[in-house]
Amino acid sequence: MKKYVAALAAVVAAPTITAGLVGGTTQPAVGAGGGNFGSIQVVCRSSHTNSDDPIVFPRQPGAAHQHDFFGNTSTNAFSTVASLTGKPTTCSRPGDTAAYWAPTLLNNGRRVVPDRVIAYYRTSRIRDIASIRPFPRGLKMIAGSSTATASNPQPTRITNWNCGDGVDGTAKIPSSCPNTPEDPLRLRIEFPNCWNGRTLDSPDHKSHMAYAGVGGASGCPKSHPVAVPALSLNFRYKISGPLSGVRLSSGGVYSGHADFFNSWNQRVLARLVHDCLNAGQVCVSKIGDAPKP
């Protein structure tokens, strides 16, 4: 833990990289209730699709249900943090070479090609935003559940559906979405933002992480004392009309989940956390900055 904090201090003390120059712009932000908060926005185009999962089924190509991948273009069953680092990305911030993936959306059995994913790194439920640290290199985590069902749904604060980019949504997919660019079908997944400070993964790929603010409290639990960015992924799909034939490759529409494998350029990530989250700034980005795969 001490070594991690010391290494982080060295990175943050490095020469300044203005957040707006790392892909996107910066503007001040004030949170609800007048408290400062910050966020980092990254927009990533869809990269590729396959049935690999380097977190759940490492070195077992084709063992998973079908996934759509975003960000790092090299992600496959054999991916490691070393193999991912420095590879091309479909994200709007060049330093974001992390791997993001989610189950493929199917409409009457046919794949719906995702439009993009909008990743938000926020200061959610952390009162002391200066305490938030970058994700450690190689961190793996999964949010949501592939086994959730209509009779046993997930909390909508973790995963929900909607038309458009709002935070709120429902466990059940909408019956239809308007045929407008502003209101695509959207699946939102919220990741935990407290780390145990010791392990980069766990047997269930979840227990090394925890959500801040559980039970109405602010901050991280003692078991997971290190505050990290609150990552939420908003997967957007260009599909309109009736959605009764839509499901996920992992099962029904209630089985929404997503995976994150941190292979960011750590110096860039640390600077963004420092300049945007710790400083209470909103650092935005746009799809035009994202390279095509």
Order of alpha helices (4+ residues) and beta strands (2+ residues): alpha-beta-beta-beta-alpha-beta-beta-beta-beta-beta-beta-beta-beta-beta-beta-beta-beta-beta-beta-beta-alpha-beta
